[in-house]
Amino acid sequence: MERLYIVCVEDQKEVLNTIAQQLSYFEDFLSVEECETADEAFGLLEQIERKGDQTAVVVSDHVMPGMTGVEFFAKLKEDARFSAVRKILLTGQATHTDTIDAINRAGIDNYIEKPWKAEVLLDKVAVLLTKYIIRAGLDYQPYVKVLDKQTLFDLLKTG
């Protein structure tokens, strides 16, 4: 079975470590990877894809050197290999215009403001992971312990 990934992108190492530590909840079922730049993350996503594995969810900061989170997510959306990846923008510095741009141009699935609560991040990742697995036609059974039960029920009910 191919491996599923959650990729975290954040230029501040201590914040990145916090995100990864919180998402370690999912590690018995999929891999959680850390990147400090959008370019590094894009390279990792390409490497995951070349191995025949899949990236289900990316959590990215917005304000980063080189490429913003919105620019990174727009790049993913435009690349057919990654257009199904679920995206969470995690930031405390995005403007109202940035947020609109993230939704319209980059197709983000969720926006979480810093500082965040771990439960909020875990809940949103679980929902997006569930949507990714069902819409990709993957067997959800191996992941059922970490999926969002209501989302799973709704998606299975509607077909």
LINPENOR-V177046 format. One record per helix or strand of 2 or more residues. SS is the DSSP state (A for helix, B for strand). FROM is the first residue (numbers start at 1). TO is the last residue. Records with the same first field share a line. If there is no record, write none. Layout:
BEGIN
SS = FROM-TO / FROM-TO
END
This chain:
BEGIN
B = 4-9 / 31-35 / 54-60 / 86-91 / 110-113
A = 13-26 / 38-50 / 69-78 / 96-104 / 118-135 / 141-146 / 149-158
END
